[in-house]
Amino acid sequence: MGLQSAGTQTPHFTIGVVDNDAFALAAMGNYLSRALADSADLDWLTTSAATAIHRCLTGPCPNMLLVDVSMSEMSGIEVIRTIRERDSRIMLLAVTSFPLDEYAQSAADAGAQAIAAKGNVRQLTATILGVQRRQPYRYASIDFPLVQDAFTRLAHHRQRDGIDSLTPRERTIVELSADGNTSVNIARQLGLSPATVGTYIQRACRKCGVKNRVQLIALLAKRRNTR
């Protein structure tokens, strides 16, 4: 699908979009088709975080992925971090309908190159084109990393012990577990179900390369003891 006029010529590139809201996803696709110049192609749209990660890491992937930060399957911040830890090429742009202040720092820490508001179409277009040109992006006092810089930092952390690859919610749950809380107690404190807490623990185990909660807690304890 060719993308239309933005008034500024950029090298040809491809875009993928992941947003679990099917209506918002369709609107985003329609907007991109109208707003950007023929210098880009809309490669694919998906409502699935897992599908987006799989496409970006296992096959031909777009040059840029737009990631809605408010996903239900897994957070958009986690999607960004998961891809960035393993890929040093794709440009990642966080998008949200919430105030940018809420997610800007987390998106930068996760390895995104910029963040933009879904409702501000002029800003979204300008940000996409700026990221494509490898222009450094700054929001408020937050400097977003370039692709290679973000990959180098996150890949190093992931190779070290995996703790730094955890999302803020995963880290909170692991720390509460390390403090002796059961899944039921954690669920009550965070307003989650015990099953959801278990899912977060499983994800944290996979990221850290351990088999179970006991090993995960031991890994965190080791990290705490080395500080």
Buried (B, 14 or more C-beta within 10 A) or exposed (E): EEBEEBEEEBEEBBBBBBBBBEEBBBEBBEBBBEBBBEBBBBBBBBBBBEBBBEBBBEEEBBBBBBBBBBBEBBBBBBBBBBBBBBBBEBBBBBBBEEEBEEBBBBBBBBBBBBBBBBEEBEEBBBBBBBBBEEEEBEBEEBEBBBBEEBBEBBBEBBEEBBBBBBBBBBBBBBBBBBEEBEBEBBBEEBEBEBEBBBBBBEBBBEBBEBEEBEEBBEBBEEBEEEE
